[in-house]
Amino acid sequence: MQRPRFRRTSLRLPCALVLAGLLGAQANAAEPGDEARWNRVAEEIFGHAELALQETKSAETLAVELEKEGFKVERGVSGMPTAFVARIGSGSPVVGILAEYDALPGLSQKSGTASKQPVVEGAPGHGCGHNLLGTAAVAAAALANRERIARKLPGTLVVFGTPAEEQIIGKTFLARDGAFVGTDVLLSWHPEDLNYVYTRPRLAITVVDVEFFGTTAHAAASPWMGRNALSALELFDHAIALMRESVLPTARMHRVIKAGGVAANVIPDYTKVQYFVRDETGERVDGMLRRLRKAADGAALATETRAQVTVLAATREPIYNEVLSRVMQQELEKAGAPAFDARDQELARAIQKEIGVETSGLALTVIPYGPLHGGTASSDVGEASAVVPLAELAVATRPQGTPAHHWAQTSCAGTDVGRKGMHVAARVLARSLEALLASPAKVAEARAEWTKATKGRPYVSPLAEGAKPARW
């Protein structure tokens, strides 16, 4: 009951910044016109729906908004034209926030619809809500900076524009190139179906291409002259299927065939399959990769072809910082869950009915802080957390029980359902940033926890020497 009263009050304040010192964290809602501003930004990025390393318009939209707020923006960081770093303030503590804005292939969807209805068949769409993610991160930085000025807080705010999260490379290259060095703490968030602070680490992941090279021949007239690369791929794929019996239940191995030949009457001399290999730790993933390489070599040996395994991307499991997480949990509980209305719930239940999950609507509560909150997907936030103490927030932007990487998330990401969750995330992140700027001791405590968790080991990039950002 307290949350709706706070929400109405904050929207009516004519001078939120002036009253911030009197009302504390609750006064840090958007100023009049701000919510409309960030809605427009989120809608603009939703319309762009640009794939990994192609987020030219989306990245520029966010960079320009930061420049309007006085941030100094460096573009094209770490060899990625769509990566940026924006800074404002000076001195310590240096508090950072992560922004993502890439879309997913094939998830174009009309917003606000309860069935699969692509805007353009096969086109990209924001099926992970990154139009909301990037916008909320930038909005939070803008709000926190205004409070920094109003309260004359010490320190520096940094926004990291991280492209290609869906390909697990943006933050990995930034970490490799030292972009996070000098930052004391990092905050992040992700659109979800519930409201909580992550405590269950996402899965470590390595992405590989497995290619087979054979010899072409006429499949009917002289098949004995060929060496079938498709047979090698099938044998390898079967070996991995059998391997699934003898891996831990937490492991995930999934794939898509990228090249399987060109004609049935031509023995294929080239095939390629792409595998995502995941588990709770990078060490376990490395163990599975060693077995995967043996399976590829074995399939090549059996078919007299040649195998090649190429690592495309990798990230370790995140190290979630409890000190930072509890700061965000406190602010999340103050803000409360998004104030979804009857129309929002109607859309949510229609989507749930369409995809066959319980019609429980949208989440209206905040989950108390505790263990094992989070999913089993992967994210390159893991690489950032290996360099800087990090905490991650989840806010409901889609119906409960519905998956990400799905048209349902795209549909909600362009509506008030997604935008209401985005505004809650922005406020929680802004207040958390302010709390950290105001408490260098809390930042030092977070860093001490991180040093203990990493055992003081220096950061080692999972990328191959000389690797360059590239779409795969």
C-alpha positions in Angstrom: 0.0 0.0 0.0 2.9 2.4 0.7 4.2 2.0 -2.9 1.2 3.6 -4.7 1.2 6.6 -2.3 4.9 7.2 -3.0 4.4 6.8 -6.7 1.6 9.4 -6.9 3.5 11.9 -4.7 6.7 11.6 -6.6 4.9 12.3 -9.9 3.3 15.5 -8.5 6.5 17.1 -7.1 7.3 20.3 -9.1 10.9 20.4 -7.9 12.1 16.9 -7.0 15.8 18.0 -6.8 15.2 20.9 -4.4 13.2 18.6 -2.1 15.6 15.7 -2.3 17.5 16.7 0.9 14.2 16.9 2.8 12.5 13.8 1.5 15.6 11.6 1.0 15.6 8.7 -1.4 11.8 8.9 -2.0 12.2 12.3 -3.7 14.4 10.9 -6.4 11.6 10.1 -8.8 11.7 11.5 -12.3 11.2 15.2 -12.6 8.1 16.4 -14.5 8.5 15.3 -18.1 11.4 12.9 -17.4 9.3 9.7 -17.7 7.9 10.9 -21.0 11.5 11.6 -22.1 12.8 8.1 -21.2 9.7 6.5 -22.7 10.5 8.2 -26.0 14.1 6.9 -25.8 13.0 3.4 -25.1 10.5 3.5 -27.9 13.1 4.8 -30.3 15.6 2.0 -29.5 12.7 -0.5 -29.7 12.1 0.7 -33.2 15.8 0.4 -34.2 16.1 -3.2 -33.0 19.7 -3.5 -34.1 21.8 -6.7 -33.8 25.1 -7.1 -32.0 27.8 -4.7 -33.1 25.3 -3.0 -35.4 23.6 -0.9 -32.7 24.7 2.4 -34.3 21.5 4.3 -33.9 20.7 2.8 -30.4 24.2 3.6 -29.0 24.1 7.1 -30.4 20.7 7.8 -29.0 21.9 6.9 -25.5 25.2 8.8 -25.9 23.4 12.0 -27.0 21.1 11.8 -23.9 24.1 11.6 -21.7 25.8 14.5 -23.4 22.6 16.5 -22.7 23.2 15.8 -19.0 26.8 17.0 -19.2 28.5 13.7 -19.5 31.7 13.5 -21.5 31.3 10.6 -23.9 34.0 8.6 -25.5 32.8 6.5 -28.5 34.2 3.5 -30.3 35.8 2.0 -27.3 37.8 -1.3 -27.5 37.5 -1.5 -31.3 33.7 -1.6 -31.1 32.1 1.4 -32.9 28.9 1.0 -30.8 30.7 0.9 -27.4 31.0 4.0 -25.4 32.1 5.3 -22.0 30.5 8.4 -20.5 31.9 10.2 -17.4 31.0 13.1 -15.1 32.3 14.3 -11.8 35.8 13.9 -10.4 37.7 11.9 -7.8 36.5 9.0 -5.7 34.5 7.0 -5.4 34.1 6.0 -9.1 30.7 4.4 -9.4 29.7 2.8 -12.7 26.6 1.4 -14.4 26.2 -0.9 -17.4 24.0 -0.3 -20.4 23.0 -2.8 -23.1 21.0 -2.1 -26.2 21.3 -4.9 -28.8 18.4 -6.8 -30.2 17.9 -10.5 -31.1 17.5 -12.0 -34.6 14.0 -13.2 -35.7 12.1 -11.6 -32.8 10.3 -8.8 -34.5 7.0 -8.3 -32.8 4.1 -5.8 -32.7 4.1 -4.3 -29.3 1.1 -4.9 -27.0 -0.1 -8.0 -28.9 -1.0 -11.3 -27.2 0.0 -13.5 -30.1 3.0 -13.8 -32.3 2.7 -11.0 -34.9 6.1 -9.9 -36.4 6.3 -6.3 -37.6 8.7 -7.7 -40.3 8.9 -11.5 -40.6 12.4 -12.7 -39.6 13.6 -9.2 -38.6 15.3 -8.5 -35.2 13.4 -7.5 -32.1 14.0 -6.7 -28.5 13.1 -10.1 -27.1 15.4 -9.5 -24.1 14.2 -6.0 -23.4 17.5 -4.3 -24.0 15.7 -1.2 -25.2 14.5 -0.9 -21.6 17.8 -1.9 -20.1 19.9 0.7 -21.8 17.4 3.5 -21.3 17.0 2.8 -17.5 20.7 2.7 -17.0 21.2 6.1 -18.7 18.2 7.6 -16.9 19.6 6.4 -13.6 22.9 8.0 -14.3 21.2 11.2 -15.2 19.1 11.3 -12.0 22.0 10.3 -9.8 24.2 13.0 -11.3 21.6 15.7 -10.6 21.5 14.5 -7.0 25.3 14.4 -6.9 25.3 18.1 -7.9 22.4 19.1 -5.6 24.0 17.4 -2.5 27.5 18.3 -3.5 28.5 14.6 -3.3 32.1 13.6 -4.1 33.0 11.2 -6.8 32.6 10.2 -10.4 29.7 8.6 -12.3 30.6 6.3 -15.3 28.2 4.8 -17.8 29.5 1.9 -19.9 27.7 1.4 -23.2 28.2 -2.3 -23.8 27.2 -3.7 -27.2 26.7 -7.3 -28.3 25.7 -8.7 -24.9 23.7 -11.4 -26.8 27.0 -12.5 -28.4 28.8 -12.4 -25.0 31.6 -10.1 -26.2 30.9 -6.4 -25.4 32.0 -6.4 -21.7 34.6 -9.1 -22.4 36.5 -6.9 -24.8 36.1 -3.9 -22.5 37.5 -5.9 -19.6 40.4 -7.2 -21.7 41.3 -3.7 -22.7 41.2 -2.2 -19.2 38.1 -0.1 -19.7 36.8 -0.9 -16.2 40.1 -0.3 -14.5 39.8 2.6 -12.1 36.1 2.0 -11.5 35.4 1.1 -7.8 32.0 -0.5 -8.2 29.5 -1.4 -10.9 25.7 -1.8 -11.0 23.6 -3.5 -13.6 20.0 -4.6 -14.2 18.0 -6.8 -16.5 14.3 -7.0 -17.5 12.7 -10.1 -16.0 9.3 -11.5 -14.9 9.9 -10.9 -11.1 11.4 -8.2 -8.9 14.6 -9.2 -7.0 18.3 -8.7 -6.7 20.4 -11.5 -8.3 22.2 -13.8 -5.9 22.4 -16.9 -8.1 25.2 -16.5 -10.5 24.5 -16.8 -14.2 26.1 -19.7 -16.0 29.6 -19.5 -17.5 29.6 -20.0 -21.2 32.0 -20.6 -24.1 30.7 -20.4 -27.7 32.6 -22.4 -30.4 32.3 -23.1 -34.1 33.1 -26.7 -35.0 34.0 -27.1 -38.7 34.7 -30.2 -40.8 36.6 -30.2 -44.0 36.2 -33.1 -46.4 36.3 -33.9 -50.2 33.5 -33.3 -52.6 32.3 -35.9 -55.1 29.2 -37.0 -57.0 27.0 -38.7 -54.5 25.7 -41.3 -57.0 28.4 -41.7 -59.7 31.6 -41.7 -57.5 30.8 -41.4 -53.8 33.9 -43.4 -52.9 36.0 -40.4 -54.1 34.5 -38.1 -51.5 35.0 -37.7 -47.8 31.7 -36.5 -46.3 32.0 -33.5 -44.0 28.3 -33.8 -43.1 28.8 -37.4 -41.9 31.6 -36.0 -39.7 29.3 -33.4 -38.3 26.5 -35.9 -37.6 29.0 -38.3 -35.9 30.3 -35.4 -33.8 26.8 -34.2 -32.9 25.8 -37.8 -31.9 28.9 -38.0 -29.7 27.9 -34.8 -27.9 24.3 -36.1 -27.5 25.8 -39.2 -25.7 28.1 -37.0 -23.7 25.1 -35.3 -22.1 24.5 -38.4 -20.1 27.8 -38.0 -18.3 27.9 -34.2 -17.5 26.6 -32.5 -14.4 22.8 -31.6 -14.3 23.8 -27.9 -14.3 25.5 -28.2 -17.7 24.0 -27.0 -20.9 25.1 -27.8 -24.5 23.0 -26.6 -27.3 23.7 -26.0 -31.0 22.7 -24.8 -34.4 24.0 -26.1 -37.7 25.3 -23.2 -39.7 26.4 -25.1 -42.8 25.3 -28.6 -43.8 26.1 -28.8 -47.5 24.7 -27.4 -50.7 22.9 -30.2 -52.6 21.9 -33.7 -51.8 23.7 -35.1 -54.9 27.0 -33.4 -54.0 29.0 -34.9 -51.1 29.6 -31.9 -48.7 33.2 -31.0 -48.3 32.4 -28.4 -45.6 30.1 -28.2 -42.7 29.8 -26.1 -39.5 28.0 -26.4 -36.2 27.9 -23.8 -33.5 27.8 -24.9 -29.9 27.1 -23.0 -26.7 28.7 -24.8 -23.7 27.6 -23.7 -20.2 27.9 -24.6 -16.6 28.0 -23.0 -13.2 31.7 -22.3 -13.4 34.3 -21.6 -16.0 36.4 -24.5 -14.9 33.5 -26.9 -15.6 33.0 -25.4 -19.0 36.7 -25.8 -19.8 36.4 -29.5 -18.8 33.5 -30.0 -21.3 35.4 -28.1 -24.0 38.3 -30.5 -23.7 35.9 -33.4 -24.2 34.2 -31.6 -27.1 37.5 -31.2 -28.9 38.2 -34.9 -28.5 34.8 -35.7 -30.0 35.5 -33.4 -33.0 38.9 -35.1 -33.6 37.3 -38.5 -33.2 34.6 -37.7 -35.7 37.2 -36.4 -38.2 39.3 -39.5 -37.7 36.4 -41.8 -38.3 35.4 -40.1 -41.5 38.8 -39.2 -42.8 38.0 -35.5 -42.7 39.6 -32.6 -40.7 38.1 -30.9 -37.7 38.7 -27.3 -36.5 37.3 -25.9 -33.3 37.3 -22.1 -32.9 36.3 -20.2 -29.7 34.1 -17.3 -30.6 33.3 -15.9 -27.2 33.5 -16.8 -23.5 32.6 -15.4 -20.2 32.8 -16.7 -16.6 30.1 -16.9 -14.0 29.4 -13.5 -12.3 30.7 -12.8 -8.8 27.8 -11.0 -7.1 28.8 -8.6 -4.4 26.7 -8.9 -1.3 27.5 -5.4 0.0 26.3 -3.8 -3.3 23.4 -6.3 -3.6 22.0 -5.3 -0.2 22.3 -1.6 -1.1 20.1 -2.3 -4.2 17.7 -4.5 -2.3 17.1 -1.8 0.2 16.3 0.7 -2.6 14.2 -1.9 -4.4 12.0 -2.4 -1.3 11.6 1.4 -0.9 10.5 1.8 -4.6 8.3 -1.3 -4.6 7.2 -3.3 -7.6 6.0 -1.6 -10.8 2.4 -0.3 -10.4 0.8 -2.3 -13.1 -2.9 -1.5 -13.8 -5.8 -3.6 -15.0 -5.0 -3.1 -18.6 -1.4 -4.3 -18.1 -2.7 -7.4 -16.3 -5.2 -8.1 -19.1 -2.4 -8.1 -21.7 -0.2 -10.2 -19.4 -2.9 -12.9 -18.9 -3.7 -13.0 -22.6 0.0 -13.6 -23.4 0.2 -16.3 -20.6 -2.9 -18.0 -22.0 -1.5 -17.9 -25.5 1.8 -19.6 -24.6 0.3 -22.0 -22.1 1.6 -20.9 -18.7 -0.3 -20.1 -15.6 -2.4 -16.9 -16.0 -1.0 -15.2 -12.9 -0.5 -11.9 -14.5 2.4 -9.5 -13.6 4.4 -9.6 -10.5 3.2 -7.1 -7.9 5.7 -7.8 -5.1 9.4 -7.6 -4.3 11.1 -10.8 -3.4 13.1 -10.5 -0.1 16.9 -10.8 -0.3 18.0 -14.4 -0.3 20.0 -17.1 -2.0 19.4 -18.5 -5.5 17.5 -15.6 -7.0 18.2 -15.5 -10.7 18.1 -17.7 -13.8 20.4 -20.1 -15.7 21.1 -17.9 -18.7 24.5 -16.4 -19.3 25.7 -12.8 -19.6 29.0 -11.0 -20.1 28.4 -9.2 -16.8 30.5 -12.1 -15.5 33.6 -10.6 -17.1 32.9 -7.2 -15.7 32.5 -8.7 -12.2 35.9 -10.3 -12.5 37.4 -6.8 -12.7 35.1 -4.7 -10.5 32.6 -5.5 -7.7 29.2 -5.8 -9.2 25.5 -6.2 -8.3 22.6 -6.9 -10.6 18.9 -6.0 -10.3 15.9 -7.7 -11.8 12.6 -5.8 -12.4 9.4 -7.2 -13.9 8.8 -6.1 -17.5 6.9 -9.2 -18.8 4.3 -11.6 -17.4 5.3 -14.2 -14.8 6.4 -17.5 -16.2 7.1 -16.2 -19.7 10.5 -16.7 -21.2 13.0 -14.1 -22.4 14.3 -14.4 -26.0 10.7 -14.8 -27.0 8.1 -12.7 -28.8 6.2 -12.2 -25.5 9.1 -10.1 -24.1 9.3 -8.1 -27.4 5.6 -7.4 -27.2 5.9 -6.1 -23.6 9.1 -4.2 -24.2 7.2 -1.7 -26.4 4.3 -1.1 -24.0 3.6 0.4 -20.6 4.3 -3.0 -19.0 7.9 -2.8 -20.0 8.2 1.0 -19.5 6.8 0.8 -15.9 9.4 -1.8 -15.0 12.0 0.4 -16.7 11.1 3.4 -14.5 11.3 1.4 -11.3 14.7 0.0 -12.4 15.9 3.6 -13.2 14.8 4.9 -9.8 16.3 1.9 -7.9 19.6 2.2 -9.8 19.8 6.0 -9.3 19.2 5.8 -5.6 21.8 3.0 -5.3 24.3 5.1 -7.2 23.6 8.1 -4.9 24.0 5.9 -1.8 27.4 4.7 -3.0 28.6 8.2 -3.9 27.5 9.4 -0.5 29.3 6.5 1.3 32.9 5.9 0.3 33.1 3.5 3.3 30.4 1.3 1.8 32.3 1.3 -1.5 35.5 0.3 0.3 33.6 -2.5 2.0 32.3 -3.8 -1.3 35.9 -3.8 -2.7 37.2 -5.6 0.3 34.6 -8.3 -0.2 35.5 -8.6 -3.9 39.2 -8.9 -3.2 38.5 -11.7 -0.9 36.2 -13.4 -3.4 38.7 -13.2 -6.2 41.6 -14.1 -3.9 43.6 -11.3 -5.3 44.2 -13.1 -8.5 44.9 -10.8 -11.5 42.3 -10.8 -14.3 43.0 -13.1 -17.2 40.9 -12.6 -20.3 39.2 -15.7 -21.9 39.8 -14.2 -25.3 42.4 -15.6 -27.6 45.5 -13.4 -28.1 44.9 -10.9 -30.8 41.1 -11.5 -30.9 39.0 -8.7 -32.4 35.3 -8.0 -31.9 33.3 -9.7 -34.7 29.8 -10.8 -35.3 29.2 -14.5 -35.3 
